[in-house]
Amino acid sequence: MPYLPLLLFALMYAAATVLWDLPLLVGGAYLAISLSCFVAYAIDKAAARRGDWRTPESTLLLLGLACGWPGGLLAQQWLRHKTSKTSFQWKFYLTVVLNVVLFLVLGRQIGSGAVT
């Protein structure tokens, strides 16, 4: 089930918002960067079809790490891009795990008032 990480993150985000009173800016950041990541995948897919210059994988992975992984995951599924490249997939899911860990650590700090 390719959408399971999104569902689990949405549930975790909802719980964190209730428990830690996360500011709307956090959700806005995920939304904006996810949209940017989706667009980056779409541009790379179009370039691959035309045989043009490609977006470096490191750029796609960094966008995913920086809160854009939900958009990257949707782009992979909807555009059928980077889904069969195993070396990219394990790196992608590593960035998802790292982002979620950072979300939990920073979200709790934001919610407790430790980060201003």
Secondary structure, DSSP 8 states (H G I E B T S, - for coil): -TTHHHHHHHHHHHHHHHHH---HHHHHHHHHHHHHHHHHHHHHHHHHHHT-----HHHHHHHIIIIIHHHHHHHHHHHT-SSS-HHHHHHHHHHHHHHHHHHHHHHHHHHHT---
